[in-house]
Structure formats: structure tokens, C-alpha cells
Amino acid sequence: MDMMMSQKEAIRAQVMELLTADKIDQKEAGKRLSVSVRQIKRIVRCYRTEGLPGLMSKKRGIPSNRRLNEATKRLSIELIGTHYRDFGPTLASEKLFERHDITLSVERTRQLMIESGFWKPRKGVRVCVHPMRERRARLGELIQIDGSPHDWFEGRGEYCTLLVFIDDATGKLMQLRFTPTETTLGYMHVLHDHIAAHGLPAALYSDKHGIFRINTKDVDPEAETQFSRAARELGIACIHANSPQAKGRVERANQTLQDRLVKEMRLAGINNMVEANDWLPAYIADYNRRFAVVPKDPKDAHLPYQGTTEELTRTLSVQVIKTLSKNLSCQHQGELIQVETSGTGLAMRGAKVALHQHFNGTRELRWRKRKLSYTSMTKAQRQATEADSKAVNDRVDKALTKRKMIRNTGHKPAADHPWRNMPIGKSATDGHHVTR
């Protein structure tokens, strides 16, 4: 048998030999080759007319009409080497089409990148050790949240953290926001934006970071963090994963973002968090268009928030309880906070007040659902004020000392001074009696 025949053609030759020897019928031959009886008749005619060459493809050795021309191939390799050297084949194929109007399949792009040394093929198949949990049925039933610290701007900007909110049912990115680090106020900011855009989710799925739960031993079972307190007040359940694999949806999204988002921001010329946060909504829409899936149940599990914007901002704030002193002041992180009141303020002496720190940098002081006016003074300002007071006291003391020195100089008053007309008695200056 011809060595140039492919395995498929060799199997066809074996079946044709059995068929022409009347060892099998045409129906059996069709089953073995997975073709119809009509197709078997055509193959038999070619085999009887031409022999084994009749079973071989007539296109062998002829260039394909769909082959990539050399000019397009060279241009594609040049563009990949210039702009997309560290891109994956899928993203590189997308960018060649979007930015340069070159249509290449992902596999063709991968082959070009392998030939040019821009991509190394992966060996073997990765085995999934952890079984996949079935997605939730509705949008908003479970929102997975996580922070991803990374050099997002590749040295062009500050090292920062991306806070990610992703829906479990659809894989949609619900919210993205860059912050310097993972903080309670940062997550509250993102949750505020999520509620404003979509409503209240049923549950949040996070890790066991100290922002989400208290991890110290021998702690009150009812103790809660500021974030968990805010979620409880909003009616949102907080679930904590026992391992990163348990919240694999958001972990895989982080890996995708660290690859794709970094390169997209490089192409867009984005170099800092402010520019990135303004640009992210457009990226989220494009990401969801590519990767989101349709939920099993089309109903949305989000509930509308019934309160006002001010109430939502107040709930999503770090709240610290302070006790007012007799002069209606309290201290917080090195600051002296002084309550301003038009009356005596006797009812507020020793009162418990709540200091709200909002994610937008503002603060407010509240007592019995009332917003209090106050002034704050840092430790440095207090020291400066005390120094000014001491300086005033020193000046007064010096003035008194100077007056005393003037009185004790022995200076005699003028001839018409009232002292000249004092009655006979003890002198105010020399202690002797004066006679006339």
C-alpha cells in the first residue's frame, strides 16, 4: 500500500478490498466508514477505475485557496512582535482584528507566534483537582468579591489593588475599582456602587480576610467587623470561603484580568488609578459581552434599595462610638473633636456619639439620629494653641514685672503731683512722717 496514504485513506482501502471480495456488503462498508451507501458507490467506482490512487485526495500537494498570503503573514508577525509580543494567542487575534483589520483564527495566530518564538506551547493537560460547583441560578444570588494586588500599570504608575465583584450565575463583572490597598472603606465604596447600579444582592462570597470577619480566638460570637455590620444592616448575607479554590470564579477572573486588563490599559495609555477607574466601565461592558453566560433563571435576585442615598452612604461607613466629656469633646486618632452647640449642652455630657467615616473622605458626628456640628483639632494644632496661651501669659507677667520695677526706682513726682498734697502721716516712698 502506498506510504503516502493517510490513515483515513488506508482504512478506506482495506474496506474496499473486503467489499470487492464480497466479504461485506455496501451497507456494512458504509457503517465502517461512517458514510452513506450512495457515497460508498462513488468510492467503489473510483477504486475500480483508478485503484489506490482513486482513494487519495486530489488536493494533495496543491496549495489551499484559504492559505495565508506571505504579505499578510509578514505583517501579522511584525505587528505581534511590536505590540503584542507578550499577549496570548486569543487576545493577540482579537487585537489584530480590532486595531489592524487582520482576520486570523486563534489557532493560526498561535502557530505564527510559535514559529516566531513569541509563544511556547503548553505540554500536557491540566487536571482539575477541585470539582466545579454548579453556578447559582439567578443574577444577584451570590456575588463573589476579592482584592487582587498587582503591578497593574507595569511600573508606569503606583502598585495598587483591584477590587473585583463578579456574579456567580453569569460570570459578569459587576464592579471593578482600583484602590491603594484592600481596606474596609474601599470595599464599602464598591458595594455602594453595586447597590446603586443593580440593587441589593442576596449574598456576598469572600475569603476570611480581617475586613470580612474577626479571626482572633476567644472572641464574642456576635462580634462583627464594620463591613459585616453594614452588610447585616442592609440585609445581605456574608459567606466566607475556606479556601481560594472554593471561590474559584473570582480567582480565575483575577488571573484573566491580570493578563488582559494590564495589556488593555497599556494600549489605552492609562497610567494611574484615577484614569483607570474612569475607564473601567467601558472595559466591564466589553468583558461581559465576551465572557458572560446566560443564567438558568432569567429573573434578577437583586432587591431595590428603599432608603435614600444619604442613608446608604451612612450605613456603608466606618462607625466609631465615642463618649463626650463635660466640655462636649472627645478624642479620636490624635484629634480633639469639639461639639458646637447653641445651648448649654448639659444633656450631651457623657453621651455616646457615633463618628461616621465615609468612603469619600468626609465625616459626620451623630447623636440620637441628629447630625452634630463640630470642630476638630490635631495634636500639633493643640500644642500650638497651648504655646500661644503660654506666650500671652509670659507677656502679662513681664508687664507686671516692669510696672513693679518702675514703682521701686525712687523717682520723685512733679511739684504739682497729688502726692505733694498728701495729709501728714506716713510717706508712701520713704516710710517717714511728713510735717509742714
For each residue, the residues with C-beta under 8 A, 3 or more apart:
1: 5 10 13 52
2: 5 52 53 56
3:
4: 56 60
5: 1 2 9 10 13 52 55 56
6: 9 10 57
7: 10 11
8: 11 12
9: 5 6 12 13 55 56 57
10: 1 5 6 7 13 14
11: 7 8 14 15 32 33
12: 8 9 15 16 33 43 55
13: 1 5 9 10 16 17 47 52 55
14: 10 11 17 18
15: 11 12 18 19 24 29 32 33
16: 12 13 19 20 29 43 44 47 55
17: 13 14 20 21
18: 14 15 21 23 24 29
19: 15 16 22 23 24 25 26 29 40 44
20: 16 17 44 47 48
21: 17 18
22: 19
23: 18 19
24: 15 18 19 28 29 32
25: 19 28 29
26: 19 29 30 37 40 41 44
27: 30 31 37
28: 24 25 31 32
29: 15 16 18 19 24 25 26 32 33 40
30: 26 27 33 34 35 36 37 39 40
31: 27 28 34
32: 11 15 24 28 29
33: 11 12 15 29 30 39 40 43
34: 30 31
35: 30 39 40 43
36: 30 39 40
37: 26 27 30 40 41
38: 41 42
39: 30 33 35 36 42 43
40: 19 26 29 30 33 35 36 37 43 44
41: 26 37 38 44 45
42: 38 39 45 46
43: 12 16 33 35 39 40 46 47 55
44: 16 19 20 26 40 41 47 48
45: 41 42 48 49
46: 42 43 49 50 54 55
47: 13 16 20 43 44 50 51 52 54 55
48: 20 44 45
49: 45 46 54
50: 46 47 53 54
51: 47 54
52: 1 2 5 13 47 55 56
53: 2 50 56
54: 46 47 49 50 51
55: 5 9 12 13 16 43 46 47 52
56: 2 4 5 9 52 53 60
57: 6 9 60
58: 62
59: 62 64
60: 4 56 57
61:
62: 58 59
63: 67
64: 59 67
65:
66:
67: 63 64
68: 72 73 76 104 108
69: 72 73
70: 73 74
71: 74 75
72: 68 69 75 76 102
73: 68 69 70 76 77 112
74: 70 71 77 78
75: 71 72 78 79 100 102
76: 68 72 73 79 80 96 102 104 109 112
77: 73 74 80 81 112 115 116
78: 74 75 81 82
79: 75 76 82 83 84 96 100 102
80: 76 77 83 84 85 87 92 96 109 112 113 116 118
81: 77 78 85 116 118
82: 78 79 85
83: 79 80 95 99 267
84: 79 80 87 91 92 95 96 118 263
85: 80 81 82 118
86: 118 263
87: 80 84 91 92 95 263
88: 91 92 119 259
89: 92 93 106 107 109 110 113 119
90: 93 94 106 109
91: 84 87 88 94 95 259 260 263
92: 80 84 87 88 89 95 96 109 113
93: 89 90 96 97 104 105 106 108 109
94: 90 91 97 98
95: 83 84 87 91 92 98 99 100 267
96: 76 79 80 84 92 93 99 100 102 103 104 109
97: 93 94 100 101 102 103 104
98: 94 95
99: 83 95 96 267
100: 75 79 95 96 97
101: 97
102: 72 75 76 79 96 97
103: 96 97
104: 68 76 93 96 97 108 109 112
105: 93 108 109
106: 89 90 93 109 110
107: 89 110 111
108: 68 93 104 105 111 112
109: 76 80 89 90 92 93 96 104 105 106 112 113
110: 89 106 107 113 114 119 121
111: 107 108 114 115
112: 73 76 77 80 104 108 109 115 116
113: 80 89 92 109 110 116 118 119
114: 110 111 117 118 119 120 121
115: 77 111 112
116: 77 80 81 112 113
117: 114
118: 80 81 84 85 86 113 114
119: 88 89 110 113 114
120: 114
121: 110 114
122:
123:
124:
125:
126:
127:
128: 131 132
129:
130: 245 248
131: 128
132: 128 248
133: 246 248
134:
135: 168 169 170 171 293 295 296
136: 141 142 168 169 295
137: 141 169 295 296 297
138: 141 169 295 296 297 298 299 300 301
139: 167 169 170 172 295 300 301 302
140: 143 167 169 198 199 201 202 300 301 302
141: 136 137 138 168 169 201 202 203 301
142: 136 167 168 169 201 202 203 204 205 239
143: 140 165 166 167 168 174 194 201 203 204 205
144: 165 166 167 168 204 205 206 247 249 250
145: 163 164 165 166 187 190 204 205 206 250
146: 163 164 206 207 247 250 251 254
147: 161 162 163 164 179 182 186 187 209
148: 161 162 163 164 254 257 258
149: 159 160 161 181 182
150: 159 160 161 162 258 262
151: 154 155 159
152: 157 159 160 162 178 258 261 262 265 276
153: 156 157 158 160 265 270 271 272 276
154: 151 262 266
155: 151
156: 153 271 272
157: 152 153 160 271 272 273
158: 153 180 272 273
159: 149 150 151 152
160: 149 150 152 153 157 178 179 180 181 273
161: 147 148 149 150 178 179 180 181 182 186
162: 147 148 150 152 176 177 178 254 257 261
163: 145 146 147 148 175 176 177 178 179 182 186 187 190
164: 145 146 147 148 173 175 176 250 253 254 257
165: 143 144 145 173 174 175 176 190 191 194
166: 143 144 145 171 172 173 174 249 250 253
167: 139 140 142 143 144 170 171 172 174
168: 135 136 141 142 143 144 171 205 249
169: 135 136 137 138 139 140 141 142 295 296 297
170: 135 139 167 292 293 294 295
171: 135 166 167 168 249 253 291 292 293
172: 139 166 167 288 292
173: 164 165 166 176 253 284 287 288
174: 143 165 166 167 194 197 198
175: 163 164 165 190 193 194 197 284
176: 162 163 164 165 173 257 280 283 284
177: 162 163 186 189 190 193 277 280
178: 152 160 161 162 163 273 276 277 280
179: 147 160 161 163 182 183 186 189 273
180: 158 160 161 183 273
181: 149 160 161 186
182: 147 149 161 163 179 186 187 209 211
183: 179 180 186 187 211
184: 187 188 211 225 226 227 318
185: 188 189 317 318 357 358 359
186: 147 161 163 177 179 181 182 183 189 190 359
187: 145 147 163 182 183 184 190 191 211 227
188: 184 185 191 192 226 227 230 316 317 318 359
189: 177 179 185 186 192 193 316 359 360
190: 145 163 165 175 177 186 187 193 194
191: 165 187 188 194 195 204 230 231 316
192: 188 189 195 196 312 313 316 359
193: 175 177 189 190 196 197
194: 143 165 174 175 190 191 197 198 201
195: 191 192 198 199 200 234 305 312
196: 192 193 305 309 312
197: 174 175 193 194
198: 140 174 194 195 201 300 302
199: 140 195 300 302 303 304 305
200: 195 234 235 236 302 303 304 305
201: 140 141 142 143 194 198 204 236 301 302
202: 140 141 142 236 237 301
203: 141 142 143 236 237 238 239
204: 142 143 144 145 191 201 231 236 237 238 239
205: 142 143 144 145 168 239 241 247 250
206: 144 145 146 209 212 238 239 240 241 247
207: 146 212 240 241 244 247
208: 212 213 215 240 241 242
209: 147 182 206 212 213
210: 213 214 215 225
211: 182 183 184 187 225 227
212: 206 207 208 209 225 227 228 238 240
213: 208 209 210 224 225 228 238 240
214: 210 219 223 224 225
215: 208 210
216: 219
217:
218:
219: 214 216 223
220: 223
221:
222:
223: 214 219 220
224: 213 214 228 229 232
225: 184 210 211 212 213 214 228 229
226: 184 188 229 230 318 319
227: 184 187 188 211 212 230 231 238
228: 212 213 224 225 231 232 238
229: 224 225 226 232 233 319
230: 188 191 226 227 233 234 315 316 317
231: 191 204 227 228 234 236 237 238
232: 224 228 229 235 236 238
233: 229 230 315
234: 195 200 230 231 305 315
235: 200 232 303
236: 200 201 202 203 204 231 232
237: 202 203 204 231
238: 203 204 206 212 213 227 228 231 232
239: 142 203 204 205 206
240: 206 207 208 212 213
241: 205 206 207 208 244 246 247
242: 208 246
243: 246
244: 207 241 247 248 251
245: 130 248 251
246: 133 241 242 243
247: 144 146 205 206 207 241 244 250 251
248: 130 132 133 244 245 251 252
249: 144 166 168 171 252 253
250: 144 145 146 164 166 205 247 253 254
251: 146 244 245 247 248 254 255
252: 248 249 255 256
253: 164 166 171 173 249 250 256 257
254: 146 148 162 164 250 251 257 258
255: 251 252 258 259
256: 252 253 259 260 291
257: 148 162 164 176 253 254 260 261 262
258: 148 150 152 254 255 261 262
259: 88 91 255 256 262 263
260: 91 256 257 263 264 287
261: 152 162 257 258 264 265 283
262: 150 152 154 257 258 259 265 266
263: 84 86 87 91 259 260 266 267
264: 260 261 267 268 283
265: 152 153 261 262 268 270 276 279
266: 154 262 263 269 270
267: 83 95 99 263 264
268: 264 265 279
269: 266
270: 153 265 266 275 276 279
271: 153 156 157 275
272: 153 156 157 158 275 276
273: 157 158 160 178 179 180 276 277
274: 277 278
275: 270 271 272 278 279
276: 152 153 178 265 270 272 273 279 280
277: 177 178 273 274 280
278: 274 275
279: 265 268 270 275 276 282 283
280: 176 177 178 276 277 283 284
281: 284 285
282: 279 285 286
283: 176 261 264 279 280 286 287
284: 173 175 176 280 281 287 288
285: 281 282 288 289
286: 282 283 289 290
287: 173 260 283 284 290 291 292
288: 172 173 284 285 291 292
289: 285 286 292
290: 286 287
291: 171 256 287 288
292: 170 171 172 287 288 289
293: 135 170 171
294: 170 298
295: 135 136 137 138 139 169 170 298
296: 135 137 138 169
297: 137 138 169
298: 138 294 295
299: 138
300: 138 139 140 198 199
301: 138 139 140 141 201 202
302: 139 140 198 199 200 201
303: 199 200 235
304: 199 200
305: 195 196 199 200 234 312
306:
307: 311 312 315
308: 311 312
309: 196 312 313
310: 313 314
311: 307 308 314 315
312: 192 195 196 305 307 308 309 315 316
313: 192 309 310 316 317 358 359 360
314: 310 311 317 356 358 364
315: 230 233 234 307 311 312
316: 188 189 191 192 230 312 313 358 359
317: 185 188 230 313 314 356 357 358 359
318: 184 185 188 226 356 357
319: 226 229 354 355 356 357
320: 332 354 355 357
321: 352 353 354 355
322: 330 331 332 337 352 353 354 355
323: 330 350 351 352 353
324: 328 329 330 339 348 349 350 351 353
325: 328 329 330 349 350
326: 349 350
327: 338
328: 324 325 338 339 341 345 348 349
329: 324 325 336 337 338 339
330: 322 323 324 325 336 337 353
331: 322 334 335 336 337
332: 320 322 335 337 355
333:
334: 331 378 379
335: 331 332 376 377 378 379
336: 329 330 331 376 377 378 382
337: 322 329 330 331 332 355 365 374 375 376
338: 327 328 329 374 375 376 377
339: 324 328 329 345 348 353 365 372 373 374
340: 372 373 374 375
341: 328 344 345 348 372 373
342:
343:
344: 341
345: 328 339 341 348 349
346: 349
347: 351
348: 324 328 339 341 345 351 353 367
349: 324 325 326 328 345 346
350: 323 324 325 326
351: 323 324 347 348 367
352: 321 322 323 367
353: 321 322 323 324 330 339 348 365 366 367 372
354: 319 320 321 322 365 366 367
355: 319 320 321 322 332 337 363 364 365
356: 314 317 318 319 363 364 365 366
357: 185 317 318 319 320 363
358: 185 313 314 316 317 361 362 363 364
359: 185 186 188 189 192 313 316 317
360: 189 313
361: 358
362: 358
363: 355 356 357 358
364: 314 355 356 358 371
365: 337 339 353 354 355 356 371 372 374
366: 353 354 356 369 370 371 372
367: 348 351 352 353 354 370 372
368:
369: 366
370: 366 367
371: 364 365 366
372: 339 340 341 353 365 366 367
373: 339 340 341
374: 337 338 339 340 365
375: 337 338 340
376: 335 336 337 338
377: 335 336 338 381 382 385
378: 334 335 336 381 382
379: 334 335 382 383
380: 383 384
381: 377 378 384 385
382: 336 377 378 379 385 386
383: 379 380 386 387
384: 380 381 387 388
385: 377 381 382 388 389
386: 382 383 389 390
387: 383 384 390 391
388: 384 385 391 392
389: 385 386 392 393
390: 386 387 393 394
391: 387 388 394 395
392: 388 389 395 396
393: 389 390 396 397
394: 390 391 397 398
395: 391 392 398 399
396: 392 393 399 400
397: 393 394 400 401
398: 394 395 401 402
399: 395 396 402 403
400: 396 397 403 404
401: 397 398 404 405
402: 398 399 405 406
403: 399 400 406 407
404: 400 401 407 408
405: 401 402 408 409
406: 402 403 409 411
407: 403 404
408: 404 405
409: 405 406
410: 429
411: 406
412:
413: 417 419 420
414: 417
415: 420
416: 420
417: 413 414 420
418: 421 422
419: 413 422 428
420: 413 415 416 417
421: 418
422: 418 419 425 428 434
423:
424: 433 434 435 436
425: 422 433 434
426: 431 432 433
427: 430 431 432 433 434
428: 419 422
429: 410
430: 427
431: 426 427
432: 426 427
433: 424 425 426 427
434: 422 424 425 427
435: 424
436: 424
